[in-house]
Structure formats: structure tokens, C-alpha cells
Amino acid sequence: MSDDFDLLETNSQEKPEKVDVNWGKAIDQMKSKLAQEDDPESRQKILNATLDNVVDMAEKDRTTLLDAIKDLTDYQDEVGIMFEGFSALNAAEQKIIDDAVKRLERAKVELEDAKAKPDTWWNNLWGRKSKIKKAEDELAAAQKQRDGADNKAKAMFQQRIETADVQTLLNELSFKSQAAIKRLKDRELEIK
């Protein structure tokens, strides 16, 4: 029964292709690239590199990238740039900000609706003033949530970045750089 059904559908008649590697050419290419390296110490480090050395160098690069991202984030705080416009947020971080913005917009509309009702004895009997007070309280709470949403999203972002790989850090640094350049160009247009 097992002969009737083969998941892999292998064919024993096919022979794997032989890959011909020209080791001499590969070594010559590596030597020529090493010769392009100006610093003799760097050349020797590359020649003597072990996996631990490579991992250590990658970790140093990661730490440098992480420091650069933190510096840019601190700079955006000092200048007063909105956090979400200057960082590549993931879905959970963006949701915190979006929810706070929606709640604030909803609270503003509810307050406008409550104030739009005419100030008549009938509307006051049905709680017009208490609805206005309730809407004002909701607006204050929504504004407080909106103000704290950036900080909460920023904390989640920092936590995510702390454990990110080098590629993610490079992407974030690139995003921040592009956002900063766009902001500078927009400012130049405003000045003109």
C-alpha cells in the first residue's frame, strides 16, 4: 500500500547535477578583495576571522545602529516632531495611536452634538446639561489618552527595536532618515 502513494514522488533514475566549483578562482577573488583593503590590521583580522569574530562584529554594528536610532528618536522629541510620522510602527503600535485619535474625534463630535441642542426647558428636562458635562469629561479623557498614546507606542517601539535584528534596524534608520529629509524639504518649500 505504501508503494501506491509517494508524497515526494522521487525518481531514482535522476542523478543530481554536479556543481563544479573553481576553488582556485574563488581564492584568487578573495585575495584580490583583501588586497583592496587599505589597513593591514583589518586585512589580518579578516583572514583570521572566526565565526565568533563575525558575530561580535555584527553585534557591534547592531549596537551602533541602535544608538543612532535612539539619538534620532531623542532628537525628534526635542524638535517636537510627532512620533508616528517619524518612525516605522508595527500594527500594534499604530493601533494604539489610531484608537486614541478615533476616540478623541468621537468625543469632539459628541460634545458638538450635545452643545448643538437648543437650550430649552424641554431639552434641559431630558438632561442636556448633564450630556454636555459628560461629553466634556469624555473629551478630556480622550485628550489624555491621545497625549499618552505616543508615549505608550514609543515604549513598545523601543522594546521592539532593542531586540530587533540588524536588517530591521537598518530599515528603521532608513525610514527615519527619509522622514527627516522629507520634513526638511517641506520646510524649505514653506520658507520659499
C-alpha positions in Angstrom: 0.0 0.0 0.0 2.9 2.4 0.7 4.1 1.8 -2.8 0.9 3.2 -4.3 1.3 6.7 -2.7 4.6 8.6 -2.6 4.4 12.1 -1.2 7.8 13.1 -2.5 7.4 11.4 -5.9 11.1 10.7 -6.2 12.7 9.4 -9.3 15.7 7.2 -8.6 16.7 7.4 -12.3 17.6 11.2 -12.0 21.1 12.0 -11.0 21.9 15.2 -9.1 23.7 17.8 -11.1 27.3 18.1 -10.2 28.3 21.7 -9.3 31.8 22.5 -10.4 33.4 25.0 -8.0 36.7 26.5 -9.2 38.3 26.9 -5.8 41.4 28.5 -7.2 39.4 31.2 -8.8 37.3 31.8 -5.6 40.5 32.1 -3.5 42.0 34.5 -6.1 38.9 36.7 -5.9 39.0 36.7 -2.1 42.7 37.6 -2.2 42.1 40.5 -4.6 39.3 41.8 -2.4 41.6 41.6 0.6 44.3 43.4 -1.3 41.9 46.3 -1.8 41.7 46.7 2.0 44.0 49.5 2.9 44.5 48.8 6.6 46.9 45.8 7.2 45.3 45.2 10.6 41.9 44.9 9.0 43.3 42.5 6.4 44.8 40.3 9.0 41.5 40.4 11.1 39.6 39.3 8.0 42.0 36.4 7.3 41.9 35.2 10.9 38.2 35.8 11.5 36.3 33.0 13.1 32.5 32.7 13.5 32.8 34.3 17.0 34.6 37.3 15.5 31.9 37.8 12.8 29.1 37.5 15.4 30.9 40.1 17.6 31.3 42.5 14.7 27.7 42.1 13.8 26.7 42.8 17.4 28.8 46.0 17.5 27.2 47.1 14.2 23.8 46.4 15.8 24.6 48.4 18.9 25.8 51.3 16.7 22.6 51.2 14.7 20.5 51.0 17.9 22.4 54.1 19.3 21.8 56.0 16.1 18.0 55.2 16.2 17.8 56.3 19.8 19.6 59.5 19.1 17.2 60.3 16.2 14.2 59.5 18.4 15.5 61.8 21.1 16.1 64.5 18.5 12.5 64.2 17.2 11.3 64.7 20.8 13.4 67.8 21.3 12.3 69.3 18.0 8.6 68.4 18.6 8.1 66.0 15.7 5.1 63.7 16.0 6.5 60.2 16.9 4.2 58.3 14.5 5.3 60.4 11.5 9.0 59.7 12.1 9.1 56.0 13.0 8.1 52.8 11.2 5.5 51.5 13.6 4.2 48.0 13.5 0.4 47.2 13.6 0.1 47.1 17.4 2.0 50.4 17.9 0.0 52.1 15.2 -3.3 50.7 16.6 -2.7 52.4 20.0 -2.3 55.8 18.3 -5.2 55.2 15.9 -7.5 54.2 18.7 -6.6 57.3 20.7 -7.2 59.5 17.6 -10.5 57.9 16.9 -11.7 58.3 20.5 -10.7 62.0 20.5 -12.5 62.7 17.2 -15.6 60.8 18.5 -15.5 62.8 21.8 -15.3 66.1 19.9 -18.3 65.2 17.7 -20.3 64.1 20.7 -19.6 67.4 22.5 -20.6 69.4 19.4 -23.8 67.4 19.2 -24.6 67.9 22.9 -24.0 71.7 22.6 -26.0 71.9 19.4 -29.2 71.0 21.1 -31.2 74.2 21.9 -31.2 75.4 25.4 -34.9 74.9 26.1 -36.7 73.8 29.3 -37.7 70.5 27.5 -34.1 69.6 26.5 -32.9 70.6 29.9 -35.5 68.3 31.4 -34.1 65.4 29.4 -30.6 66.1 30.6 -29.0 68.5 28.1 -26.6 70.0 30.6 -25.6 66.6 32.0 -25.0 65.3 28.5 -22.7 68.3 27.8 -20.8 67.7 31.0 -20.5 64.0 30.2 -19.2 64.9 26.7 -16.7 67.4 28.1 -15.4 64.8 30.6 -15.1 62.2 27.7 -13.2 64.8 25.6 -10.8 65.4 28.5 -10.2 61.7 29.0 -9.8 61.2 25.2 -7.3 64.0 25.0 -5.4 62.5 27.9 -5.4 59.1 26.2 -4.2 60.7 23.0 -1.4 62.5 24.8 -0.3 59.2 26.3 -0.7 57.2 23.2 2.6 58.5 21.7 4.5 57.6 24.8 2.9 54.1 25.0 3.6 53.4 21.3 7.1 54.8 21.7 7.8 52.5 24.7 6.6 49.5 22.6 8.7 50.6 19.7 11.8 50.9 21.8 11.2 47.5 23.3 10.8 46.0 19.8 13.9 47.8 18.5 16.0 46.6 21.4 15.5 43.0 20.3 15.5 43.6 16.5 17.9 42.2 14.1 20.4 44.3 12.0 18.1 44.4 8.9 15.2 45.8 10.9 17.5 48.4 12.5 18.7 49.4 9.1 15.2 49.7 7.8 14.2 51.9 10.7 17.2 54.1 10.3 16.5 54.5 6.6 12.8 55.3 7.4 13.8 57.9 10.0 16.4 59.4 7.6 13.9 59.7 4.8 11.2 61.2 7.1 13.7 63.8 8.2 14.8 64.7 4.7 11.1 65.0 3.6 10.5 67.3 6.6 13.4 69.5 5.7 12.3 69.7 2.0 8.8 70.6 3.1 10.2 73.3 5.4 12.2 74.7 2.5 9.1 74.9 0.4 7.3 76.7 3.3 10.1 79.2 3.6 10.1 79.9 -0.2 
